[in-house]
Amino acid sequence: MAKVCVFCGGTPLTKEHVLPRWLKVAFDPTVRRHRYIRLSVDAVRHHDAPPLNEQVKVVCSDCNSGWMNQLEENVRYFLPDLIRGNLCTLDAEAQRALAAWSLKTMLMFQHTHPADARGVIPAGDFTSFHETREPTRSMLGRLGFMNYPPDDAVPLVDTQCQGYSADGVRRTAWITTLKIGCMVVQIIRAPDVAAGKRLAPFDFLPSLRPIWPTNELIEWPLPAAIPYEMMPALAHPDDLDLTIMPA
């Protein structure tokens, strides 16, 4: 069977950089540019490779050069500041742009894994993202702050994804986490939320702020840094304590 675009089913497929090359301006050249991917608590895959060289061939030329490219342009003016911990302010439009770009990037990172490890995020979530260009009402997004890695002891880029099952067999939810420099973004996907309902955002914390649905202005950097040692607990909670409420 011919391979088709993971978003729209189109062809031909083109190579897509998982992280854009223009992010080089945000990286300290004295820190080795490696990334670290944990598929689950018990299955770890460690990659030592320049993250800006990572490419996948799973999207068509129309998606790649069209709406996906626009998502890159929407964050280009503030994303380097988030990564380096420079002063900036995220309004509702910037939060929306960051949530959409982060979800796109996390979906692309899924396809850097071997084929047998890509099932955490189902194909339907790729399709719905293509239709709306943003997270759904069954998703939450939040932004956290970490100190920029001082050396190679802390990964410059860290991406992790964990699936959850309600019945012990079928995955009905997932959480994916992307850390680049000082920026930590999470997308939390709950079981489908019915029309007229919405997910309640997580509690407001000094080191974590909601970005999807969009919230009040975020002044960056946040006042408290999350220790990197907390990444496993942050990215792989024992369960997703989510509340559904009227829209």
C-alpha positions as CSV (number, residue, x, y, z in Angstrom):
1,M,0.0,0.0,0.0
2,A,1.3,3.4,-1.0
3,K,2.2,5.7,1.9
4,V,0.0,8.8,2.3
5,C,0.0,12.0,4.4
6,V,-0.8,11.3,8.0
7,F,-2.9,14.4,8.1
8,C,-4.9,14.5,4.8
9,G,-4.1,11.2,3.0
10,G,-2.6,13.1,0.1
11,T,0.6,12.5,-1.9
12,P,3.4,12.9,-2.8
13,L,5.2,12.8,0.6
14,T,7.9,15.3,1.4
15,K,10.5,15.5,4.2
16,E,9.5,17.7,7.1
17,H,12.0,19.0,9.7
18,V,10.5,18.1,13.1
19,L,12.1,21.2,14.6
20,P,12.6,24.2,12.3
21,R,16.1,25.1,11.3
22,W,15.5,28.7,12.3
23,L,15.5,27.7,15.9
24,K,19.3,27.5,15.8
25,V,19.3,31.2,17.0
26,A,17.8,30.0,20.3
27,F,20.4,27.3,21.0
28,D,23.5,27.9,23.0
29,P,26.3,26.4,20.8
30,T,28.3,25.4,23.9
31,V,25.6,22.9,24.9
32,R,25.6,19.7,22.9
33,R,22.3,19.5,20.9
34,H,21.0,16.2,21.8
35,R,17.5,15.0,22.5
36,Y,16.0,12.3,24.7
37,I,12.8,10.4,24.1
38,R,11.0,8.3,26.6
39,L,8.2,6.3,25.1
40,S,6.9,5.1,28.5
41,V,8.2,4.8,32.1
42,D,9.6,1.3,31.3
43,A,10.7,1.8,27.7
44,V,13.4,4.3,27.1
45,R,15.0,5.3,23.8
46,H,18.0,7.6,24.1
47,H,19.1,9.6,21.0
48,D,22.3,11.6,20.8
49,A,21.7,13.5,17.6
50,P,21.4,17.2,16.5
51,P,17.6,17.8,16.9
52,L,17.5,20.3,14.1
53,N,18.6,17.6,11.6
54,E,15.6,15.3,12.5
55,Q,13.3,14.8,9.5
56,V,10.3,12.6,8.9
57,K,8.6,11.8,5.6
58,V,5.0,11.5,6.5
59,V,3.3,14.6,5.2
60,C,2.4,15.7,1.7
61,S,3.8,18.8,0.0
62,D,0.5,20.7,0.3
63,C,0.3,20.3,4.1
64,N,4.1,20.8,4.5
65,S,4.3,24.1,2.5
66,G,0.8,25.3,3.4
67,W,-0.9,25.3,6.9
68,M,2.0,23.6,8.6
69,N,4.4,26.3,7.4
70,Q,1.9,28.9,8.6
71,L,2.0,27.4,12.1
72,E,5.8,27.9,12.1
73,E,5.4,31.5,11.0
74,N,2.8,32.1,13.8
75,V,5.4,31.4,16.6
76,R,8.6,32.6,14.9
77,Y,8.6,36.0,16.6
78,F,8.4,34.7,20.2
79,L,9.5,31.0,20.3
80,P,13.2,31.7,20.6
81,D,12.5,34.0,23.6
82,L,10.6,31.2,25.3
83,I,13.4,28.7,24.7
84,R,16.1,31.1,26.0
85,G,14.1,32.4,28.9
86,N,14.1,36.0,27.6
87,L,11.4,38.4,28.6
88,C,8.2,38.3,26.6
89,T,4.5,38.4,27.0
90,L,2.0,35.8,25.5
91,D,-1.4,37.1,24.8
92,A,-4.4,34.9,23.8
93,E,-3.3,34.8,20.2
94,A,0.3,33.8,21.0
95,Q,-1.0,31.1,23.4
96,R,-3.3,29.7,20.7
97,A,-0.4,29.8,18.2
98,L,2.0,28.0,20.7
99,A,-0.6,25.3,21.5
100,A,-1.1,24.6,17.8
101,W,2.6,24.6,16.9
102,S,3.4,22.4,19.9
103,L,0.8,19.8,19.0
104,K,2.0,19.7,15.3
105,T,5.6,19.3,16.5
106,M,4.7,16.5,19.0
107,L,2.7,14.7,16.3
108,M,5.8,14.8,14.1
109,F,8.0,13.5,16.9
110,Q,5.8,10.5,17.1
111,H,7.0,9.5,13.6
112,T,10.6,9.5,14.7
113,H,9.8,6.3,16.6
114,P,9.8,2.8,15.1
115,A,6.5,1.8,13.6
116,D,5.6,-0.4,16.6
117,A,5.8,2.5,19.0
118,R,3.6,5.1,17.2
119,G,0.2,3.9,18.5
120,V,0.1,6.2,21.6
121,I,-1.6,8.9,19.5
122,P,-4.3,7.5,17.2
123,A,-4.7,8.4,13.6
124,G,-8.0,10.2,14.3
125,D,-6.2,12.8,16.3
126,F,-4.0,13.6,13.2
127,T,-7.1,14.0,11.1
128,S,-8.9,16.2,13.5
129,F,-5.9,18.5,13.8
130,H,-5.7,18.8,10.0
131,E,-9.4,19.9,10.0
132,T,-9.2,22.5,12.8
133,R,-5.4,23.5,12.8
134,E,-5.7,23.6,16.6
135,P,-6.2,21.3,19.6
136,T,-9.7,20.1,20.2
137,R,-12.1,20.6,23.2
138,S,-10.9,17.2,24.4
139,M,-7.4,18.6,24.9
140,L,-5.7,20.9,27.4
141,G,-2.4,22.7,26.9
142,R,-0.1,24.1,29.5
143,L,3.3,25.9,29.6
144,G,6.0,25.4,32.1
145,F,9.4,27.0,32.8
146,M,12.8,25.2,33.4
147,N,16.2,26.7,33.7
148,Y,18.3,26.5,30.5
149,P,20.5,23.4,30.7
150,P,24.0,24.4,31.9
151,D,25.6,21.4,30.2
152,D,24.9,18.0,28.7
153,A,23.8,16.6,32.0
154,V,20.3,18.0,31.2
155,P,18.9,17.4,27.7
156,L,18.5,20.5,25.5
157,V,15.5,18.9,23.8
158,D,13.3,16.3,25.6
159,T,10.1,14.8,24.2
160,Q,8.0,12.2,26.0
161,C,4.6,10.6,25.3
162,Q,2.4,8.4,27.5
163,G,-0.9,6.7,26.7
164,Y,-3.7,5.8,29.2
165,S,-6.4,3.2,29.0
166,A,-9.8,3.3,30.7
167,D,-10.4,-0.5,30.4
168,G,-6.8,-1.7,30.6
169,V,-6.8,-2.6,26.9
170,R,-7.8,0.4,24.6
171,R,-5.9,3.7,24.9
172,T,-8.4,6.5,25.4
173,A,-6.2,9.3,26.5
174,W,-2.6,10.5,26.2
175,I,-0.2,13.2,27.4
176,T,2.8,14.4,25.5
177,T,5.5,16.7,26.7
178,L,8.1,18.7,24.8
179,K,10.9,20.6,26.5
180,I,13.3,22.8,24.5
181,G,15.7,24.8,26.6
182,C,13.6,26.7,29.2
183,M,10.2,25.9,27.6
184,V,8.1,23.0,28.6
185,V,4.8,22.5,26.7
186,Q,2.3,19.8,27.4
187,I,-0.8,18.7,25.5
188,I,-3.2,16.5,27.4
189,R,-5.8,14.5,25.5
190,A,-8.8,13.2,27.4
191,P,-11.4,10.7,26.2
192,D,-13.7,12.5,23.8
193,V,-15.6,15.3,25.4
194,A,-19.2,15.6,24.3
195,A,-20.7,18.7,22.6
196,G,-21.7,21.3,25.2
197,K,-18.9,20.2,27.6
198,R,-15.3,21.2,28.2
199,L,-12.4,20.2,30.2
200,A,-11.6,22.2,33.3
201,P,-8.1,23.7,33.2
202,F,-5.5,22.6,35.7
203,D,-4.9,24.6,38.8
204,F,-3.0,27.8,38.3
205,L,0.6,27.2,39.4
206,P,3.7,29.6,39.5
207,S,5.6,27.2,37.2
208,L,2.7,25.9,35.0
209,R,0.2,28.1,33.1
210,P,-2.7,27.0,30.9
211,I,-2.4,28.0,27.2
212,W,-5.2,25.8,25.8
213,P,-7.9,26.9,26.1
214,T,-6.2,30.3,26.1
215,N,-6.0,32.1,29.4
216,E,-4.9,35.5,30.8
217,L,-1.6,37.1,29.8
218,I,1.5,35.1,30.5
219,E,4.6,37.1,31.5
220,W,7.7,35.1,30.6
221,P,9.8,33.7,32.2
222,L,7.5,32.3,34.9
223,P,8.4,33.1,38.5
224,A,9.3,29.5,39.5
225,A,11.4,27.0,37.6
226,I,10.5,23.3,37.5
227,P,13.5,21.1,38.4
228,Y,14.4,18.8,35.6
229,E,14.3,15.9,38.0
230,M,10.5,16.3,38.0
231,M,10.2,15.5,34.3
232,P,9.2,11.9,34.8
233,A,6.4,12.8,37.2
234,L,5.3,15.7,35.0
235,A,5.3,13.7,31.8
236,H,4.1,10.4,33.2
237,P,1.5,10.9,35.9
238,D,0.0,7.7,37.3
239,D,-3.4,8.9,35.9
240,L,-5.0,11.9,34.3
241,D,-7.1,13.7,36.8
242,L,-9.4,15.6,34.4
243,T,-12.7,17.3,35.1
244,I,-15.4,17.7,32.5
245,M,-17.8,20.6,33.0
246,P,-20.5,22.5,31.1
247,A,-19.1,24.7,28.3
